[in-house]
């Protein structure tokens, strides 16, 4: 089973898992790239997974569902085009013999969910490059999503939950924001050797016109400031930048880090 990023809009990726006959797509904000991929591969659409309600993740859902009859799975507490199976933390989406675990990850939006496919017997039998994480706009390579609806404490807890997944997890983010995120990460941790190496790797990929994604969760733990907000180097950088007192709590530090990124140019 192949994992394929389908570019959409300026910098979105619609993720497709396909086995040569059937396909699953995640966050199809635009139906056209999906229809093109289905036609090129003579594929049937088996399911649509949605992480959150933003239009660049849901805009193609209705057209794809109506044309193919594929079932839609999405967040329990967000406005996603009906009909769909609504899912929350602890639920599962079962498609093509695969069992995706649902994780609540509020922060970017209030009801955002992620889908985690473990490296279990089902995944192995299907030849899936698991473990896989479809995290929408919660976690990016080198960064995280803006807090449009949730709180810093919620986003920090969501990222903690994702960071606890196996280090070999392939992180399928929904946007090619990596180089922009890494510029900020290097400003926060200029002495991080792993970050410098990863930045060079990603710059080389983009220079060749290739995606930087999926990334690996183990790498993100070493280079992503939003997964490292409790590390001494990141803590000190945030305190210096924002003038936070030493006794600031983890959520307050995270909020200041996110605001720094919002203002970063």
N, C-alpha and C positions, 0 to 999 in steps of 0.2 A: 504494500500500500504506500502510495507516494504522498508526501506533504508538499503542497505548491502554494506560494504566495501569488495572488492575482492582483496586480496594481490597479488602483482605482483613484479617481479624482487626482489631486496634486501629490498626495503622499500616503494614502490609505493602502492597506493590504487586506484583501478578502482571502482568508485562508481556506484552502480546499484539501481534503483528504480523499483520494480516489484509488480504487483498486483495479482500474482498467475497464470496469463495467458500471460501478456505482460511485457516487460522490457525496460527501458531506461538505457544506460550506458554512463558514462562520462570519457573521456580521456583514452581510451583503448590502452595503449602502447603495450600490449601483447594480442593477440586474445585468447590464450589458456584458461586462467581463465574464460573468458566470455563464451566461448563455453561450458566449464565444468558446469558453473552455469546455463546456458540455458538448458542443457541436464538434469541436476539433477532436475530442477523445471518444466520441460516440458513447457518452456517459449518461446514465440516468441519475437525477438528483434524488438522493434518499432522505435527506434531512437538512434543515437549516437551524443553526444554533445562533442565538442572539445574546450578547452580553449586557447591553443597555440600550436605552431608548433613543439616543441621538440619531438624527436623520442620516448622517454619513455611515451609520451602521445598520439602519433599518429600511432605507429608502427603496431597496430592491426586493424586499421580502414579499410584498403582495404580488408583484408580477411573477416572481419565481414560483411562489406557491400556487398561484392560479394556473400557470402554464404547465406545471409538472405534477401537482398534487402532493408535493413533498410536505411532510409534517414540519411544524415550526416549534422550537423549544426556546423559551425566553424567561426573563426575570419575573418573579411573582408579583413584584410591587412596582412595576413601571408600565407606562403606556406604550405597548408594542402592538402592531396590527394584529387583530384577531382574525381567525382562530389560532390559538397556540396552546401548547402545554406549558403551564407556568411552574417554575422551579425555584426552590430556595435552598439554603445551606443544608447539606445532608441528603438532598435528593440526588437522583441519577437520571441521565438521559441514555437510553439504550438504543443504539443505531448500528446496523450492519454487524451485529455481534459484539460491538464494543460498548463498554460501560463507562460513561463520563461521569465523574464526581463533580457535584456543584458546590462551589464555595462562595459565600456572601462576601463581597469586597466593596462595601460602600465607601464613598469619598469623592470620586469623580462625579458620580450621580448617587442618589440616595439608595437605589435598589440594584446597583451594579452587581453582576455575578461573574464568576470565572468558571471555566470547564477544565478539569484535570483528568488526563487519561493515564493511569498508572501503567507501569511495565509489568502487567500481569499475564496470566496464561492466555486470556482472550486477545490481548494486544499482540502477543508473540505469535499466536496462531494466524492472525491476520497480517502479520508482517509489518506492523505499524512501528515507526521509529519513536517508540515511547521511552520514557514518560514525556507527555506533551502538556503544555499549559496554554490555553486560549484565554488571555487576560484582558482583552479589549483595550480600554484606555486607563487601566489602573496602574500597570507596571509597563514602563518602556525600557529599552536598553539604555542604561545610563541615566534614567529619569523616572518620573511618574506623572500621572495625569493631573491637570488642574483640579482644584476643589470647587466645582460649580455648585454642588448641592450638599456635600457632606462636610464634616468637621476635620481639622487636623488629627484629632484623636482617632476618629474613625479610619482615616486613610493610613495612619501609622499602624493601627491594628490589622488592617487589610494587608498591608505590605508585610507585616510580621507573619501573617498566616501563609502568604505565598513564599516568603523566604524560608519557611520551615519545610517546604517540599524538597524532594531529593535534589542534590546538586547537579545531577545529570539531566534534569528536566529541561527540555527545549522550550524556550519562552517565545510564544507566537504573539507578539504585540501587533496592534492594529495600525501603527503609523511608522513611517521611516523618518523618525525624529532623532536618530542615533547621533549623528555628528553634532547637531545643535546641543543635544544633551551632554555630550562629552566635552564640549567647550566649557560648559558650566562646571561639570565635574572636575575638570582640570583646574579651574579657578578655586574650587573648594579644597582640593587635595593635590597641589602641584607636585608634591613629592611622592605620589603613589606610582610605583614602578609598574605594577600590573595595569593600572589605568593608562599609562603612557604606551605600553605595548599594545593594549587593546585599541587605543585610539589610532595608532599606526595601521593596525590590521583593518579597522573599519574604513579608514581613509582610502586604503588600497582597494577594498571592495567597491566603494562608491566610485572611485576613479575608473574602474572597469565596468561601471553600470550595473553592478550586482547588489542585491539586498544585503544589509547587515544582519538580517533576521532569518531564522530564529537565532536568538542568543542562548546561552546556557545559564541556568540559575546560579551555578557555582561561580561563574565569572561575574555575574551581577553582584553577588555578595562581596566581591573584591573591589569592584569599580564604581558601583552605583551609590552616590551619596545619600539617596533616599532610603536605601537598605542599610546604610552605615551611619545613620544620624546619631547613634549612641557611641560610635567609635571616637577615641580621644582626639584624633586629628580633625574630624568633621565637627565635633563639639566645639573645639577651640576656634575653628574658622568661623562657625556661626556666631559664637559669642563675640568674637572680634568684629565681625561685620555688623551685627545687629545691636551690639552693646548689651547683651543679655547678662544678667547676674549669674554667678556660679551655681546658685541653687535652682535654676530654671528646670522645670520638669521636661520629660521626654516629648510630650505633645507640644509644649511651648517652643522647644528647640526645633522640632519638625516644622511647626508653623512658620518660624522665622526662616528656615531653610527654603521652604516652598515660596515664601514671599521674595526671598533673594532671587530665586529662579524666575519668578514672574517678572521682576524688574531687570533681569540680566540682559545685557545687549552685547 
